[in-house]
């Protein structure tokens, strides 16, 4: 299975790239491959001009200080036998940034305060915390080594709506304070609109559309993007009669995808030209789409 196929993108410093698409389209695989957590089979990954895809284990160890990840499930990403303080301290200890135990404990307290985690949880264990507070622990771990790039792999999908907004606002505050660059992976297009500067829409391992937040939300081009946007629930009685562009049909097999457009079997505008290979191309300034209609 080619989980991620022919992706070409640039992420600018201090910005947030939103990655959206249905389950199984390759979003998490792309994020982890960028961090070299999953070895790439081909292509190149550049970080500040350096091809990190060719780095050995020792070189990647140094890169880990600059690139971190916040996982989707906060509980399974923590060691249940470690206290909250130990979990946050571990990356600092492994990277050797602070040698003194006293200074490390002080740093842990600073991080807990920075992410809004009550200090009384210092010696608690993960099972004693709710998912929202556990995700704050995960965020504290990720920023403990002062990274520049953070991959947020659906960090709010397992949380209640009220807690989601708190975590999202925390991520925005940390981005402003620390100058962080985010790759934000999510299913929720409302979240993407709130957070992202640029958005990439994925379908079955490929990028079908990419552009700025305003371009994607105000003038979507790809039929798949239009369908995703029409499915966003709007809390308004006046909008109850609006037409939702449902996606019909079965997802094409990822084991044997067609040579042409992978969305063709479910697209209402499919034509014979869709059977030919369509590459991502400029539809307007910095707005790219993979569709024969444009």
N, C-alpha and C positions, 0 to 999 in steps of 0.2 A: 504494500500500500504506500503510495506517495502521499504522506500526510500533509506535506507542504511542498508545493510545486511552483517553481519559477516566480518567487516573490522578490521584488526589487523595491526597496524603500529607503528613505532618509529621515532620521529623527533629529530635529534641531535642539540644541542645548536649551534647557529651561522650559521646553514645551511638553505637552501631553499628546501622545498619539493614541487614539481610541481604536481598538480592534474589535469589530463586531461580526456576528455571523451565528448560524445555528450550531447546536451541539455536534461535535465531530468534524467540524470544518477545518480544524488545524490551528486554532488560535493559541491554545496553550503550548502546543508543540513548537510553534513559531517563537513564542516568548522564551521558552526554555532553550531552544537552539541558539537564539541570539546570545544567551548567557553561557553557552557551551555546556549546559547541563545534559543536553542530548547531542551527541556528536552528529554533525552534518555529513551527508553523503556526497554533496558537491556544493560548489558556490563559495562565496567569501563573506566574512563578517568583519567589518571595519569599525574600530572604536578609536575616535580621534586620529584617524589616518593609519592606524596599525591593524594589520590583518590578524585578529585574535583567533580566528578559526584554525590557524596553523600553530598556535601556542602549545607548548608541552605543559605537563601538570604543574611544574614549579612556576612557570610564567602565569598560568591561569590562577594560581594561588594568590599572586600579587593583584591580579585583575579583580578578584572577588571583593577587594576593598572598595572598588569603584562601581561594581555592578551587583545588585542584590534583588531579591524577589520576596513578595508577600504572597503567601499561598492562599488558596480558596478556603480550605477547611482549617481554621485556627487550632482546633484541638489536636488533629492528627499530625500537625506540623511541629508540635511541642513534645518533648520527652515527659511522659507522665510522672517519672520518678524525680524530676528536677523541680525545684521551687521556681517561682516566677523570676526571682533575682538571678538564679543560676542560668535560666534560659536566656535572659537578656545579656548576662555577662559572658556567655559562652563564645560568641563571635569576637568579642574584645580580647578574651583570653587566647583564642586560637590565632588571632592575627598579631598578638604581641604588642598591641598599641600602648597598653598601660601595664607596667610590670608589677606595681604595688597593689596588693589586695585591697588596702584601704582606699586607694584612688579608684580602683575598679568599682567598689561598692558605691562610692560617691558618684561615679559616672552613671551607674545603674539608677540611682535615685533621681539624677538629673533627667535621664531618659524617660523614666516613669512619669515625672512631672510634665515633661514636654508632650507626651502623648495623652495626658489627662487620665493617668492610672493612679488611683488612690494609693498612698504609700503603705497603708496597712496590709496590702497584698504582697508585700516584699517577700515574706516567708511562706506564702500560700502555694498550693499545688494547682495545676491546671483544672482538675475536676471541681475545684471550689469556685471557679469563676464562670460567669455566663459568656456566651459566644462573643458579645460585643467587647467585653473587657479582654477576652483572649485574643481578639484580633488586634487590640491595642498593643498587647505583648508582642505579637508578630510584627507589627509596624516598628516597635521599639528595637527589636532584634535587627530588622532590616537597616535601620538608620544608625545603628550603634557604631559602625565603622566609617561613618560619614561618606556614603557612596554618592556618585553623581547620577547614576541611572538606576531606576527601580522598576522592575516588572511587577505590576499589580494583577495577579491572576484571579479575576473575579473575587476581589476581597470582601465584597458586601453581599454576595448572592445568598449566603447562608444566614443572613441577619434579618431581624425585623425591620420594617420600613423606617420606624422612628430612629432606630440605631444606625441604619444605613446613612441617613443624612448627617449624623454626628461624625461617622467615620470619614465620609466624603469631605466634609468641611475640615476635618483634621488633616487629611491628605493635602488639601489646598493650602492650608496654613503652613504645613511643613515644606511644601514646594516653594512658597514665598520666602520663608526664613532661611532655607538651606540651598536654594537654587537648584532643586532637583529636576530631573527629566524623567517623565513617566511613560511607560507603555501600559495602557490600561485596557485589560481584557474583560469584556462583559457581554451579557445578552441584552441588558437594559439600555435602550437607546436614549431614554430620558437622562440616565446617568452620563452617557457619552456626551450629550448636548451640554450638560452642566460643567463637565470637566475638561473636555478635549479642545485642543487647538486644531488638530488635523484628525481625520477619520479614515480608516481603511476597512472596507467591507469585504469579507472573505466568504467564499462558497466552495465547498469540496476541495480545500487545499490551495485554491487560487485566489488572487485578488481580483475582484470584479469591478471595484470602483474605489477611488481614493481622491481626497480633496480636503479643503478646509471645512470646518464645522458648518459655516454658513452655506457653502456650496452643496454639501451633502443634504442638509436639511431644507434649504430653500429651493434648490434646483437639482434634485436627484435625476440621474440619467439611466442607470441600469434598472430593468424591470424588477430584479430581486431587491434592490435598495428601496424602490418605490413600495413594494409589498411590505417590507419590514417597517417602513415609516408609517404606512397606513394602519398598521396593527397596534400602534402606540395608543393606549387608552387615554381618552380625554375626558376629565370629570366635568362635563357640561351637558345639560339636557338638550341644548340646541344641536349638539353634535351626534345625537343618538341615531339619526337617519343617514349619517354620512356613509359613503360607500367604502367598504374595506376590501382591498385587493387581495383576495385569498390566494395562497399558493397551492395549487392542486397537483396531483400526481405523486409518484414515488421518487425518492432521492436516487440519483444515478449511482451505480456501484463504484466505490472508491478503489476496488481491486482492478476493475477494467473500465476506466472512464473513457468517454468518447474522444475522438481526435479534435472535434470542434468545441463549441460552447458546452460546458458541463451543466448549465442551467436549462439547456434547450428542451429537455423532456418535460419541464414544468413551466415553461415560458409561454404566455398567451400570444406573443409576437414572433414565435419561432418561424424561420423561413429556411429555404434550401442553403442559403449562404452561411447559416449557423453551423453547418456540418464541417465547414473549413476552420482551420486553426485561427482563432482571434486573439491578438495580443493586446496588452494594455497600451492605450495610446492617448495622446493629448486631445481632449474634447474642447477645452478652453484653457485659460492660463492657470497652470497648476491643478487642473481638474482632469483626472485620468479615468478612463472607463474601458472595459473589455466587452464591447457589444457592437454588432454590425449595424445597429440602428443609428449609431453616432460615429 
